[in-house]
Amino acid sequence: MIYLDHAATTPLAEQAAASMQPYFSKDYANASAFYEFGEKSREAVEHARGIIARSLRANPKEIYFTAGGSESDNWALKGTAEAYKQYGRHIITTQIEHHAVLNTCHYLEKQGYEVTYLPVDAQGFVRLPELEKAIRPDTILISVMFANNEIGTMEPIAQIGRIARRHSIIFHTDAVQAYAQVPVDVNFYHIDLLSASGHKFYGPKGTGFLYIRDGVRTASFIHGGGQEMGRRAGTENVPGIAGIGAAAELAMRKMSERIYRETRLRDYLIHEIASRIPGAWLNGDRYARLPNNVNFSFEGIEGETLLLLLDAKDICASAASACSTGSAEPSHVLTAIGRDEKLAFGSLRMTLGEATTAEDVRTAADAVAESVKLLREVAEYEQQ
Ligand SMILES: *Cc1c(COP(=O)(O)O)cnc(C)c1O
């Protein structure tokens, strides 16, 4: 099997699995317990918090563990909207956000907030002058993703952060695809809130964190006990937290080597597809894109049918984001970058990972070229 869907999820790293193991049955104490037995669990949680804080150049007190990227996005948006509502009820985001942000914004609109969904250019970049123009006196939050999960485009986060800071507006970024893949420094980028998810970087599913800059107010999202400095209740998921910490540590250690390796494989795959298949359109920017993301639209092809042919060859890829498959709507991201309906339905995303080899990429390129050719021949035959 060739797995090229790392943007959907990644396998748990062996080191992360090993670091979780003691906390299931042996050191199972509640991390908030008073007695000495609880110390080990507490230490595991604080050790992971320290690793993640260092990876962002943040303070450990600014890291809050959650149950994943969706929860972090929900908390960041709803919590900020609630805490700052006396200053205004206007939020700015983009048309290409993940549904965890978009659907939270739709919810907030029903609660009386106003949301501006910024368009993006043909590469998927937010246009900074349009962002400036959208800012109003009652704007309380700007939320722009660090890197897009479908097309891999990396947004101009440093400039967006600077604009937000100049206007004293809270800046949140959904960094679920970028964190642990590329360097993320919350001070360099002027980030106030940042969402990440463990299972996107070889950590366990159902784990994540929200970075909240010291001094930024965010209403509590899960009410209950006093865990996570009183801001996120619930008994700590100690094995999960140990796992996400270990995965973050591993990712930081391997980052430059991974970027180098995956960028080369990515560029090779892009070149093979673009040079061998006529009518292939690269989605997303050619250069400012995630090191592991390849996304094409093919003229005259149904993405879903192409996926079936690839699946028959034991290649796992994706047509749009995993969450929107099964719906008959074209991808909102491909629509936002101006792809017409046909090209939006004819897309293929391949996201590389740690175990992807040059051989895998060659096999995948051959399979895509053959399958596209076959599907076009069938379509031509049907038209006669
Ligand atoms: C996967 C993903 C999420 C959701 O994260 P979960 O941990 O699966 O809830 C949010 N945003 C982006 C950009 C993602 O890729």
The ligand as an SDF file (V2000), in Angstrom:
LIG
                    3D

 15 15  0  0  0  0  0  0  0  0999 V2000
   -7.4420   18.2340   10.4910 C   0  0  0  0  0  0  0  0  0  0  0  0
   -7.6490   19.6980   10.5990 C   0  0  0  0  0  0  0  0  0  0  0  0
   -8.4300   20.2530   11.6330 C   0  0  0  0  0  0  0  0  0  0  0  0
   -9.1770   19.3860   12.6240 C   0  0  0  0  0  0  0  0  0  0  0  0
   -8.3180   18.7440   13.5130 O   0  0  0  0  0  0  0  0  0  0  0  0
   -8.8730   17.4570   14.3410 P   0  0  0  0  0  0  0  0  0  0  0  0
   -7.7990   17.1810   15.3340 O   0  0  0  0  0  0  0  0  0  0  0  0
   -9.0440   16.3570   13.3530 O   0  0  0  0  0  0  0  0  0  0  0  0
  -10.1360   17.8880   14.9850 O   0  0  0  0  0  0  0  0  0  0  0  0
   -8.5600   21.6220   11.7080 C   0  0  0  0  0  0  0  0  0  0  0  0
   -7.9390   22.4250   10.8090 N   0  0  0  0  0  0  0  0  0  0  0  0
   -7.1670   21.9510    9.8230 C   0  0  0  0  0  0  0  0  0  0  0  0
   -6.4870   22.8860    8.8870 C   0  0  0  0  0  0  0  0  0  0  0  0
   -7.0040   20.5720    9.6680 C   0  0  0  0  0  0  0  0  0  0  0  0
   -6.2480   20.0980    8.6710 O   0  0  0  0  0  0  0  0  0  0  0  0
  1  2  1  0
  2  3  1  0
  2 14  2  0
  3  4  1  0
  3 10  2  0
  4  5  1  0
  5  6  1  0
  6  7  2  0
  6  8  1  0
  6  9  1  0
 10 11  1  0
 11 12  2  0
 12 13  1  0
 12 14  1  0
 14 15  1  0
M  END
$$$$
